[in-house]
Each structure stands twice: as C-alpha cells, then as structure tokens.
C-alpha cells in the first residue's frame, strides 16, 4: 500500500513532531542546492552536510526525495503568494497578467520548478495559490472548467516562455557564447542562406526582426495576445 502524501502525514503528526532539526531547515537547504546545481543534485547527503546534520536524521522528517520535492515546491510557491495581492482587483485581465509575471519571476529564481511537470501539489501554499488564481477569473459567468481553462492557459503560456528563456541561458553556459557572439559565428552561413533565396521568411526574420528584443516587452506583448484570445472566448450575454 502506498503511503499517504506528505501533507496528510504532516497533518496527522503535527502535535507529536520532534523539535530541533525541522522541515524548514531541510527544505531551505534543498532549495539552495537545487538553485545552485539543479534538482538532480539534491540528495539527503548534501542536505545533511549543508545543515551539519547526520544523513539518517533527515529520514525522521522526510521519507525521501519525493517528499523533499513536495516541500520545496510548496515553499517557493509561498514566494509567489508574497508577490501577489491576495485580493484580486476585479479586472481579470490585469489580475491574470500579474499572476503570469509573478510566476515567470518565480521560475527564473528557481529554474528547477519547470522540471516538475504538471501534476498538482496539495501543499498549503499550492492550495492558496489556486484559490487566488481562480478568484482572478471569478465573476465572469464561467463554469469551473472555463475558469480553469483561463488560468491554465495563462500559466502554461508563461511556463513555455520561461522554458525558452532558460534554454537560451543554458545554451550560453554550454557553448560559452552569448547571443551576440553566436550571431557573429553563424553570420557567414546566414549570408549564404540569404543569397540562395529559398527561404523568404527566414530572410525577412534576419533582415527585419529586432536583433536585441527586450524579453519583458516580448513577454507582455505575447501575454496580451493570449489574454485577447481568452477574452474572445468569454460567454456573451
């Protein structure tokens, strides 16, 4: 039989949990390691070394990495709550835009969050974030599924945008070339592509596109397009 999720276990043992070494210290250490080295680098041994504890002592608090990831994710979602006004202003577009921008910033602070997949967490901060997100789109005459569609579409766009941003950062780390150096490296080949005349859209991209787009402006422009699409799907009265 599988064990209940850590949140159920914590609720059941809250009054009897031993003092001293606590989940907060363990979680913070795990997040710091993930921020520095990636999620795969997180281990009980590294956490124990960071907080000057015995590795086996940690297992009195968490069963393993699955528990750790739940704790880590819920902890960083607390930052998202801090960034947001917990009482939406009533303008669903503005409220969803604030949620998207805060979520983008969170993923940049903790890039490993994007590797966790889409399975929902049931931690206390995760539940509060969901309440805030759903409140952003309430009062529009929507069904619960339609409300979820608007929230999920906005967050999925944000996560995809951030994934592309982080991929560029990883490419720079891997190759040692920033975008300007990379463009210089491929310039001779691009010139050949232009001369061949077989890729007219690529030619226009090379000749007309902004060489140094502001990522914040690009994000806001594309987010507005997403919100326009969601607005067009609102029920008419």
C-alpha positions as CSV (number, residue, x, y, z in Angstrom):
1,X,0.0,0.0,0.0
2,X,1.4,3.4,-0.9
3,X,2.0,5.9,1.8
4,X,-0.3,9.0,2.1
5,X,1.1,12.2,0.7
6,X,3.4,14.1,3.0
7,X,0.8,16.8,3.7
8,X,-1.6,14.2,5.1
9,X,1.2,12.7,7.2
10,X,2.3,16.1,8.5
11,X,-1.3,17.0,9.5
12,X,-1.6,13.7,11.4
13,X,1.8,14.2,13.2
14,X,1.8,18.0,13.7
15,X,1.4,17.7,17.5
16,X,4.0,15.0,18.1
17,X,6.7,16.0,15.6
18,X,10.1,16.3,17.4
19,X,11.7,19.7,17.8
20,X,15.3,20.5,16.9
21,X,16.1,19.7,13.3
22,X,13.0,20.8,11.4
23,X,11.4,20.6,8.0
24,X,12.0,24.3,7.3
25,X,15.8,24.0,7.6
26,X,15.8,20.8,5.5
27,X,13.6,22.4,2.8
28,X,15.6,25.6,2.6
29,X,18.8,23.6,2.2
30,X,17.3,21.5,-0.5
31,X,16.1,24.6,-2.4
32,X,19.5,26.2,-2.2
33,X,21.1,23.1,-3.6
34,X,18.6,22.9,-6.5
35,X,19.0,26.6,-7.2
36,X,22.8,26.3,-7.5
37,X,23.1,22.8,-9.1
38,X,19.7,21.7,-10.4
39,X,17.1,19.4,-9.0
40,X,19.0,16.2,-9.8
41,X,21.8,17.3,-7.5
42,X,19.6,17.4,-4.4
43,X,20.3,14.5,-2.1
44,X,20.0,13.7,1.6
45,X,23.8,13.6,2.0
46,X,24.2,17.1,0.5
47,X,21.4,18.5,2.6
48,X,22.9,16.9,5.8
49,X,26.3,18.4,5.0
50,X,24.7,21.8,4.5
51,X,22.9,21.9,7.7
52,X,25.5,20.0,9.7
53,X,23.4,17.0,10.5
54,X,23.6,13.3,10.1
55,X,22.1,12.0,6.9
56,X,19.9,9.4,8.7
57,X,18.5,12.0,10.9
58,X,16.7,13.5,8.0
59,X,14.7,10.4,7.4
60,X,12.9,11.0,10.7
61,X,11.3,14.0,8.9
62,X,11.1,13.1,5.3
63,X,10.9,9.7,3.6
64,X,12.9,10.6,0.5
65,X,13.2,12.8,-2.5
66,X,9.5,12.7,-3.4
67,X,8.7,14.3,0.0
68,X,11.5,16.8,-0.5
69,X,10.3,17.9,-3.8
70,X,6.8,18.5,-2.4
71,X,8.2,20.5,0.4
72,X,10.5,22.5,-1.9
73,X,7.8,23.3,-4.4
74,X,5.3,24.4,-1.8
75,X,7.9,26.6,-0.1
76,X,8.7,28.5,-3.3
77,X,5.0,28.9,-4.0
78,X,5.0,30.9,-0.8
79,X,7.2,33.5,-2.6
80,X,4.5,33.7,-5.3
81,X,1.9,34.5,-2.7
82,X,4.2,37.2,-1.3
83,X,4.5,38.7,-4.8
84,X,0.7,38.8,-5.3
85,X,-2.1,40.8,-3.8
86,X,-4.2,38.1,-2.2
87,X,-7.3,40.0,-3.1
88,X,-7.7,40.3,-6.9
89,X,-8.7,43.8,-8.0
90,X,-11.6,42.6,-10.1
91,X,-10.0,43.2,-13.5
92,X,-9.5,39.6,-14.7
93,X,-7.0,40.6,-17.4
94,X,-4.9,42.7,-15.0
95,X,-5.1,40.0,-12.3
96,X,-4.1,37.2,-14.6
97,X,-1.3,39.3,-16.0
98,X,0.1,39.9,-12.5
99,X,-0.1,36.2,-11.8
100,X,1.7,35.4,-15.0
101,X,4.5,37.9,-14.3
102,X,5.0,36.7,-10.8
103,X,5.1,33.1,-12.0
104,X,7.7,34.0,-14.6
105,X,9.9,35.7,-11.9
106,X,9.5,32.6,-9.7
107,X,10.7,30.3,-12.4
108,X,13.7,32.5,-13.1
109,X,14.6,32.4,-9.4
110,X,14.1,28.7,-9.2
111,X,14.7,27.2,-12.7
112,X,14.2,23.6,-11.4
113,X,10.5,24.3,-10.8
114,X,9.9,23.9,-14.6
115,X,11.1,20.3,-14.4
116,X,8.4,19.2,-12.0
117,X,5.7,18.5,-14.6
118,X,2.1,19.4,-14.3
119,X,0.8,17.1,-11.5
120,X,-0.8,19.4,-9.0
121,X,0.6,19.7,-5.5
122,X,-1.7,19.8,-2.5
123,X,0.5,21.7,-0.1
124,X,-0.9,24.7,1.9
125,X,0.7,27.3,-0.3
126,X,-0.3,25.5,-3.5
127,X,-3.9,25.4,-2.4
128,X,-3.8,29.1,-1.6
129,X,-2.2,29.9,-5.0
130,X,-5.0,28.0,-6.7
131,X,-7.6,30.0,-4.7
132,X,-6.0,33.3,-5.7
133,X,-5.7,32.2,-9.3
134,X,-9.4,31.1,-9.5
135,X,-10.5,34.3,-7.8
136,X,-8.8,36.2,-10.7
137,X,-11.4,34.9,-13.2
138,X,-14.4,34.7,-10.9
139,X,-17.5,36.8,-11.6
140,X,-17.5,36.3,-15.4
141,X,-20.3,33.9,-15.6
142,X,-17.9,31.0,-16.3
143,X,-18.2,27.3,-15.4
144,X,-15.5,25.9,-13.2
145,X,-13.9,24.2,-16.3
146,X,-13.9,27.5,-18.2
147,X,-12.3,29.2,-15.2
148,X,-9.6,26.5,-15.1
149,X,-9.1,26.9,-18.9
150,X,-8.3,30.6,-18.5
151,X,-5.9,30.1,-15.5
152,X,-4.2,27.1,-17.0
153,X,-3.8,28.6,-20.5
154,X,-2.2,31.7,-19.0
155,X,0.2,29.7,-16.7
156,X,1.1,27.2,-19.5
157,X,2.0,30.1,-21.8
158,X,4.2,31.6,-19.1
159,X,5.9,28.3,-18.4
160,X,6.6,27.8,-22.1
161,X,8.0,31.3,-22.4
162,X,10.3,30.9,-19.4
163,X,11.5,27.5,-20.6
164,X,12.7,29.1,-23.9
165,X,14.4,31.8,-21.9
166,X,16.2,29.3,-19.7
167,X,17.1,27.2,-22.7
168,X,18.9,30.2,-24.1
169,X,20.8,30.7,-20.8
170,X,21.7,27.0,-20.8
171,X,23.0,27.3,-24.4
172,X,25.2,30.2,-23.4
173,X,26.6,28.3,-20.5
174,X,27.2,25.2,-22.6
175,X,28.8,26.9,-25.6
176,X,30.4,29.9,-23.9
177,X,28.8,32.2,-26.5
178,X,26.3,34.9,-25.6
179,X,23.7,35.8,-28.3
180,X,25.9,38.4,-29.9
181,X,28.8,36.1,-30.2
182,X,26.6,33.3,-31.5
183,X,25.2,35.6,-34.2
184,X,28.7,36.5,-35.3
185,X,29.6,32.9,-35.5
186,X,26.7,31.9,-37.8
187,X,26.8,35.1,-39.9
188,X,28.6,33.6,-42.9
189,X,26.2,30.8,-43.1
190,X,23.2,33.1,-42.8
191,X,24.6,35.2,-45.6
192,X,24.7,32.1,-47.7
193,X,21.1,31.3,-46.9
194,X,20.0,34.8,-47.9
195,X,21.8,34.5,-51.3
196,X,20.2,31.2,-52.1
197,X,16.7,32.9,-51.9
198,X,14.9,29.7,-51.0
199,X,13.8,30.7,-47.5
200,X,12.0,34.1,-47.9
201,X,10.5,34.1,-44.4
202,X,13.9,33.4,-42.8
203,X,15.3,36.1,-44.9
204,X,12.8,38.6,-43.5
205,X,13.4,37.4,-40.0
206,X,17.2,38.0,-40.5
207,X,16.7,41.4,-42.1
208,X,13.7,42.9,-40.2
209,X,13.5,41.3,-36.8
210,X,14.7,43.1,-33.8
211,X,18.3,41.9,-33.1
212,X,18.0,42.8,-29.4
213,X,14.4,42.4,-28.2
214,X,13.6,43.3,-24.6
215,X,12.4,40.0,-23.1
216,X,10.0,41.7,-20.8
217,X,8.4,43.6,-23.6
218,X,8.1,40.4,-25.7
219,X,6.6,38.6,-22.8
220,X,4.0,41.3,-22.2
221,X,3.1,41.6,-25.9
222,X,2.6,37.8,-26.2
223,X,0.7,37.6,-22.9
224,X,-1.6,40.3,-24.2
225,X,-2.3,38.1,-27.3
226,X,-3.1,35.2,-25.0
227,X,-5.5,37.3,-22.9
228,X,-7.1,38.7,-26.1
229,X,-7.8,35.1,-27.1
230,X,-9.3,34.3,-23.7
231,X,-11.4,37.4,-23.8
232,X,-12.8,36.5,-27.2
233,X,-14.0,33.2,-25.7
234,X,-15.9,34.7,-22.8
235,X,-19.6,33.9,-22.9
236,X,-21.8,36.7,-24.3
237,X,-24.9,37.8,-22.6
